[in-house]
Amino acid sequence: MFDDAEGELQSAGILPKHRYHKEGSVILRELLKKGSISRSTLYDLVGVDTGNKFLETNVFAFHFNSREITFQSTLIKRYCEENSASWEAK
């Protein structure tokens, strides 16, 4: 099952050694710590263009009613928890 989650993170370019690893890691750490973040926080952390790109992936979900961003699925969240060392700031 984690292969599916890894594939989504790879498609988003967030895995280590991929284009958006640094920016994605910032968001993943925040979501693991807080559970959800606002869209303005997303934009503050990674910029509007990268933030919008991330919202187009199957990694993050934007909830219109609460205006919050969360993990797209429990599977993605669990994969990120299990591989939390990959998202550490360096």
Residue pairs with C-beta under 8 A, 6 or more apart in sequence:
1 75
2 75
2 78
2 79
2 82
4 75
5 73
5 75
5 76
5 78
5 79
5 80
6 15
6 79
8 57
8 58
8 59
8 72
8 76
9 15
9 24
9 59
9 76
9 79
10 18
11 57
11 58
12 20
12 24
12 53
12 54
12 57
12 58
12 59
13 19
13 20
13 21
13 24
14 20
14 21
14 24
14 25
14 28
14 59
15 21
15 86
16 86
20 50
20 53
20 54
23 45
23 46
23 47
23 50
23 54
24 54
24 59
24 87
25 86
25 87
25 88
25 89
26 45
26 46
26 89
27 37
27 42
27 45
27 46
27 54
27 60
28 80
28 87
29 87
29 88
29 89
30 37
30 41
30 45
31 37
31 60
31 69
31 70
31 71
31 77
31 80
32 77
32 80
32 81
32 84
32 87
35 70
36 63
36 66
36 68
36 69
36 70
37 45
37 68
37 69
38 67
38 68
38 69
39 51
39 62
39 67
39 68
39 69
42 51
42 54
42 55
42 69
43 51
45 51
46 54
54 60
55 62
55 69
57 72
58 72
58 73
58 76
59 71
59 72
59 76
60 69
60 70
60 71
60 72
61 69
61 70
61 71
61 72
62 68
62 69
63 69
63 70
71 77
71 80
80 87
